Amino acid sequence: MVSSVRILVVEDEPKVAKAVREGLERESYTVTVCHTGEDGFFLLSTETFDLVVLDVMLPGRSGIEILETLRRQGSQLPVLLLTARDTVEDRVAGLDAGADDYLVKPFAFAELLARIRALLRRAKTEIVGTLRLVDLEMDVLSRTVKRGGAPIDLTAREFELLEYLLRHQGEAVSRDMLVRDVWKEPLRPTPLDNVIDVHMVRLRRKVDEGFETKLVHTLRGVGFTLRAETA
Ligand code: CA
């Protein structure tokens, strides 16, 4: 059985990358591997993952830089950092940048697996309750949304749409994903693109109008993303 859990591994040492890929695939995770910080960052901004295993020392953009950018954009994607050095400074830098966990090389594969399982479990339990991005707050149980403390009135569909974007904040969300997961009509004879775009325009107006920091963004040729950006 192929797992729907998608893991991105950003690691420039071919041997380590290969071992991690093979090990994770044996556990039925869906694994994408890349070898530079640039590629890692590109994949994170264009595809959806459930967890990232991120090497700190990478050619080009470092793991810490990637992590800082992700968190600044509001992504809550679980990130497990890999480092070659075990120093207090490294640990502090990683955790300050928003890492969820930390593993020093060389590590036992069983330990990597255990940490990944723990992070995925934690991410799952955080699914209920309140979803947040900067000053935007959604209470999933009472189905209320506020921005800067002021209530936002949403239709049922707009609420579902925003909830989906909040759960995937900082990630690229395609129209296909919205058709499948929000509209739940993947087999509709006519495309829903126009319907989706109209809803996104309305949602953007309700969420962003009057605020300097914009949260709802169109990614040309890709879809949409929810992240904090000051114009
Ligand atoms: Ca490295």
Residues whose N, C-alpha, C, O or C-beta is under 5 A from the ligand:
A	BS01	CA	D12 E13 D55 M57 L58
